[in-house]
Amino acid sequence: MQKNRLNKINLPDTPGVYQFLGARKDILYIGKATSLRDRIRSYFSSDLMSARGPIIAEMLEQARDVRVVETDSVLEALILEAALIKKHQPKYNSKEKSDKSFNYVVITDEDFPRVLLARERELLGRRVSKLTWKPDVQVKDVFGPFTYGNQLREALKIVRKIFPFRDVCRLRQEKPCFNTQIGLCPGVCTGAISKKEYAKIIQNLKLFFEGKKGMLIKKLEREMREAAKHRAFERAHEIKKTIFALKHIQDVSLIKNTPTLNFSYSTFKIEAYDVAHFSGSASVGVMTVVEGGEAQKNEYRKFNIKSFEGVNDTRALSEILSRRLAHAEWPLPRLIVVDGGTAQVNAAKHALVSAGVAIPVVGVVKDERHRPKKIIGDRVLAIRHEADILFANAEAHRFAISFHRKRRMQNKNI
């Protein structure tokens, strides 16, 4: 596949699954990404051979197109990738496997099925860990393959918060297991849930691991309406909470555990902004630039606030960004970092919209000692580029304070 063909494809900067297609639209390779744009572009790095090896290089020679499927979360991308690999069994996914042992989610064939993790060699060799299965327990459903065990374990933790299930607890216990006590098991061990109700949970899990979230949500919405119709309002409320959780999956831990390709196909450029003043006087603003983890000091810029006097950091930020964006000759960054919370982030977004520019924005929120507390805004970028964001923000704060001191000294000498 030629890089010029890739440049004609609109690649979203969102989580999802990508498929490299051959000359006859046959699927050669399936992968997942926290950013479809960054991951697909990374395949055209000059050091691809050393980073991914000859198998992927061979696949790219045969590829003629790429197809993407956006997902609402990294978790869904992980699950959809496994479901599509199982369905299509692409040639180069199998070749890339080499001697690795893939991981799977399995559901046992019992009245109250267990949801467990298994390695491929355990399934093929019928070798069962005594810590999870008994030798006489049969496997009913298998989902996978999943390449990274740590990532799959994190994914299962997230899923379990939405659909509590049984894993290792025994039936007919006097006391509830630990997972029941913390809400991760529906009380199978003490008989707190019927076989019929537990079967519904397992069915929901199956739909989710088959990559059918849309179908699952529609099913739950029907159940919610039916419960409300019969005045089972507590049940309807529980289903409503489950639907909300599915639509707002919290997968920060999964993003942190997502393996990334360390290609040098391009560097990630960040611009950071900060404002400094003394009780509203001598207000200034600055722009700092970090690219590829390095400070680009020749691109730093200073701004004297001209449009007003007094204390108004968001207005000052808007002025700075508007003036910066008027310089078409300055290359645009991939991410903008502002010092502050929601108000500052919204001010930056408004300035960008007014200028007709689409760039993600994050804000670095500080504690009472002006130490970074959290990063708000684009979650995926905030996690993937946390170190560079904090570095750029620190540089902006340092640069702003230095510039402000010089400005105040000049005013005193006038």
C-alpha positions, 0 to 999 in steps of 0.5 A: 500500500502506497503512502499517497493512498493513505493520505487520501483516507480520512483517518479519525483520531479516535479509538477503533479497529482497522483492517488492511485489505488486499487487491480483492478486498480480502482482509489481510490484517486486523488491529486495534488502536487508541488513535486510528490516525496515529496507529495506521500512519505508524505503519509507514515509518522508515523503521517499520522493519525493525519495529514490527518485523518482516511479516508486517512489512510483507503484509503492507506490500500486499495491502491496497486499502484500509478500512476503519471502524470507530468505537466509543472506547478503547475497551470496545476496540479491544473486544471488537478486534478479537471478535473480528479476528475470530470471524475472519481469521486474517492471514497475517494475524496468524503469521504474526502470532509466531510462538506466542500464546494468545489469551481468551475469555471463557465461560464455563458450562455450568448452571451458574457459569464462571467467567475466566481467563485462559491461555491458548495452550490450556484450551488446546491441551485441555490443561486446566489450572487448579486455581480456576477450573476443576478438571471436570468443568467444560468450557461452553463459550470462548472469546478471543484471541487477545494478544496482551494478557495484562490488557485483557485482565484490565478489560475484564475488571472494567466489564465486571463493574458493569456485569458482575459475574462469578469466577472462583467462588463456590456455591452454597457458601454460608458467607458471601465471597469477597467479590460479592461484598464489593459488588463484582459478583451478584451473590451466586455463592449464597444463592442471592440470585436465581439461575434465570437472572444470572443467565441474563447477565451471562447473555449480556456478557456474551453480546458484549464480547461478541462486539454487539454493544448496540444490540445489547443496549437495545435489549436492555432498553426493552427490558427497562421499558418492560420493567417500568410497565410492570411497575418494577421501578427499582429494576428499571433503574438498575437497568438504566444505570447499566445502559449509562455505564455502557455508553460512558465506559471508563477505561483510563486504566486500559488506555494506560496498559495499551501497548504503543508502537515507538515509531519515529514516523513523526513527532507530536507537537504541543503548544502550551499557554499561560498567563501572568499578572500582578493584581491585574497589572502588567498582564502578559501571556506566553506560548511554549512548544514541546515537540518529540519530548524536547523544548523548542525554545526558538518557537516560544512566543511572548504576548503583552495583553492589550485588549483590557486591564484587570484580572481576567485569565480566560479573556487574556487566554482568548486574546493570546490564542486569537493573536497566535492563530492569526500567524498562518506562517506558524505551524499548528500543533497536534495538541494545545495545553492551557494552565487551568480548568474547565473555564480555560479549556472552554475559552481556548476551544472557543478561540479555536472554533472562531478561527476555524481550527480543529485542535484538541485542548487539555487543561492542567489543573493545579492544587493549592500549591500550584502543583499539577493535580489532574489533566482535563480534556481529551482523555486519550491524548492526556494519558498517552502524552502525560509527560510531555503535557506536564513538561510543556505546562511547566515550561509555560509557567516558568516562561510566563513568570520570567517574562512578567518579572521583566515587564514589571521591572521595565514599568518601574524604570519608566 
